[in-house]
Amino acid sequence: MKLYYYRISIFYGLDKWHELIYSCILPLFTDNSPSFSFQCILYLSTFRGDSINITFILNNQKIGLIFVNQFKKEVCDFLIAHPTLQSKNRIHNIKYVFKNFSNDTLYYGLHGELINNFSAEGKLRDFRSIQNIISKIVINQLSKEQIDNDTLLSFTLWLYILVDISIELKKEELKDYYQKLFLVLVHNSNGFEPHLYLRLNNTLQAFLTEIYEDLFFKRELASWVEEFIFTCSKLFNEIKLKNGFSTQFFHFKLITIINSHLGINYDTGAFLTECMRTFYLNNNINSLYKE
């Protein structure tokens, strides 16, 4: 079946993303959602401006054009009615000669320019269920309150840990896992500039403690946590059987996908990935980083 991809980038202030998601994107999945089937894959980015990037996937070109044009009109009406201040220039490791895009604007087909680790989506069909569930989590959870960089970082760490749980980590192993990962975050500063390390260190330690307490002490997990674990575990077993993908490959792809969806910039992503690599190597965990 032929699929049609419609890619839209909406530049809007990060501190108001929750309002845009709640008003324009969340309604697509409510009782008033379209009667036809479609997929909505969402990527956040702060590169060249704060933006919410959406890929709609449909199997009917005519319906797709009507649907996307109607969505575009609703978003443009919202941007006019609720303008935001221009995004601040954010520091990125990748230097770009052009200035940021203006806030309160909408463009087509910019995904490859704006999103870290963005791959041709057609090559990620085996991982579509993960992309869909991450997008669903972002749309449902981040529409509830104001978003900042710490919100995105916390969600990223949550998803990293849930990937491990979905594959091999048992509840009785959580305490040991938490303590060892905590030590890595404390000591893993090699190769990173002091300002980056110090800024992320305390934040990540606090988030890790919160996540551990939620996972270990709560009798019932949030429904999105259970759904993500189930989806990852099911996908892992399916693609391992189908394609013979290794656990290492699975971890690599999921960490890459998570970073691209949550808008984690190059420096922060490199720091997080190095922390996880060190953790896996030090503890001989069968994952992407085991040699």
N, C-alpha and C positions, 0 to 999 in steps of 0.2 A: 504494500500500500504506500502510495506516495504521500509524503508529509510536507507541509508548507510551514516555513519558519518566518515569524514576524518579530523583529527585534526593535525594541523601543528603549531609549535612555531618557530619563526624566531628571533634570538637574533641579535640586530642591534642598534647602538647608537641612543638615543632618538632625538638628534639634527639633525639626518639624516633620521628620519622616513618618512618625507614628500617625500623624494626622492625615497625611497623604495615603498611607497604606489603609487606614481605617475607612476613609471616605471613598477612595477610588478602586482599591484592589480587593479588599476583603469582601465587598458586596458581590464580586464575581463568584464567590463560593457559598453564598447564602441561599435562602429559599427562592430568591429572585434571580438566581444565576441562569445563564443561557441554557436552553433546552438541548443544545447540541454538545457533543463531547469535545473538550480541548484540554491542553496541558499549559500550565503557566509556570515557567521556571524563572526564579528571581535571583538577581545578583546585586549586592550592595557594593558601592565603591566610593572612595574619597580621592581618587586620582583625577587631577584636572577639574576638581569641583566635586561636591557631594552629589551622588547620583544613585537612583534606583533604576536598575537595568532589567528589563523583562523580555523573555522570549515566550511568545505564544506559539504553540504547535497545534495545527489542525490538519485534517485530512481532506478539507474542501476549500479550494482557493477562493471561490466566490463568497462563501459564507465567512471565510477568514478575513477578507478585505472589509466586508460590512462590519463585522465584529470589531476589528482593530480600529477602523475609522470612528466608530461610535465611542470606543474606549478613549481614543485620542481626544475627541471633543470633550468628553467628561473631564479628563485630566486638564486640558487647557482651560476650561471654565474654572476648575478648582484653583489652578495656578494664578489666574487673574484675580480671583476673589480672595486668595490667601497668599499674597507675596511674602517672600522671605528675604532676609539680608544676604548679601553676597557671601559665599563661603570663604573662610580664611584660607590662605595658601598653606598647605600642609607640607611638611618635609618628607620627601620620598628619596630613596636611594637612586631611583631611576630619574635622570634629569630629562626634562622635555623642553623643547625650545618655544613651545606655544603656551599662551596664558590659559588660565582656567576658562571653562565654559561658564556663561552667565547663569545665575540661578533663575528658576521659574521658566525654563525652556525645555523643549522636547525635541529629540532627534531620533533618526532611524539609523540602525546598523553600525553603532560605535563600539559594540561590546569588546571587540579585539583590541581596541585602543585603550580601554578604560579598566579592564579587569585583569588582576594578577592571575596567572596560570590558566587563562581562558583557553580552552581547546575547542577545536571544531566540534560542535555539539553532535553532529551526526556520528562521530566516532565514539560517543559515550552512551550509546543506546543500552548497553548492558548495565549501565549505572543510572539509568533514567529513574528508577524507583527511588534511589538515594537523592537525586536532584529534586524530585517531586516532594519528598518528605521534608527535606531541608527547607525548601521554598514554603511549604505549608506551615512549618514551625515558625519561620520568620514572619509570615503574613499574620498568623494567629497570635503569636506571643508578642511581637514587637509593635503591634497596633494598639497595645493597651496603655503604654506609658512612654514618656520621652526617652529617646535613644541618644547615647553618647558612645565614645570609643570604648569605655569600660564595659558597656552593655554588650558590644560586639565581641570584645575579648573574652568575657565570661561565657557567652554562648559557644564560642570557638573551643574553649577548654572543655566545656561540658560535652561537646560532640566528639572531641578527641577521645575522652575517657569512655564514652558510651560505645565507641567503635571497639575498644579493647574488651569491654564487657560483653558485647555481642558475639565476639569470637571465642574468648577463652577465660576471661576473668570472672571468678565466682565471688559471691558476696563474702564468704569467709576469708577471702584473700584481699579484701578491700583495704583493711587497716594497714597491712604490710605494703601494699601498692601505694597507698597515700603517703606513708612515711618516707618511702624511698624516692618517690617523685618529688616530694617536698624538699628533700635534701638536694636533689639535682637543681631545682629552681633557686635554692640558696647559693649554690657554689658554681653554677655553670655560667661564668662570665667571660670565658676565653673567646677572644676574637671579636668581642662586641664593645662598642664605645661605652664608656662609663655612664653617660647620661641616659642611654637607651637601657642598659642593664638595670640601673638603679630605679628608673621609672617603672619598668615592667616587673621587677622583682617582687616588691611588696604587694603590688596589685594581684599578681598571679598567685602568690602564697595565700592571700585572703580568699580569692576565688576558689582555690583548690580545697581549702578547709571547708568552705560553705558547701561545695559539691559533695565532698566526702560525708559530711554530716547529713545531707539530704539523702544520699544513697544508702548509708549504713543504718541510720536511726529511724527514718520514716517508715511506717508500716506500708504505706501506699505511695507509689511514685506517681508523679504527674503523668497524665495520659500520653503527652507528647514524648516523654522519656521512654515509656514502654513501647510506644509505636515505633520510635526510631531504633531501639534495640532489636525489636522483632524484624523490622525491614532490613537492617544490616545483616542479621544472622541468616535470614532467608536468602538474601542476595548472595552472601558469601558461599553458602552451600550450593546454590544454583550455578554460579559461574565457575566454581571450583570443579563441579561435576561436568559442566558443559565445555569449558575451555582449559581446564587444568591450571588455572591461575593459582599462584602461590599465595600464602598468607602475606608475604612481603609485598607482593604486587598489590594486593587488596588494600593494605594499609597505605601504601604510597598514593594510590588513586583517591582514596577517601580523604586523606589529609589535604591533597591538592584541591579536591572538589570543595571541601569545607572552607578552606581559605578563600576560594574564589567567590563563594556565595555570601560569606560574612564580611567581605570587604577588608580583609586583613592585608595591610600594605607589606611591601617587600621586606623591610627591616624587621618588623614584628613577626612576620611569618617565618623568616629565617631563624630568629631567636627561638620561637616556639618549636620549630622542627628540630633544631639542634638540641634543645632540652629533651625532647622525646627520643632522639637518636641516642643521646648519652644515657638516658634512663634505660632504654632497651638493651644497650650494650653492657652496661654495668650489671644488669640483673638477668642477662641471658634469656630474655623473653623472645619467644618465637614470633617475630614481627618483621616489618620492613627492614629494620636496622640490624638484625642479627646476621653476623658474618660467619 
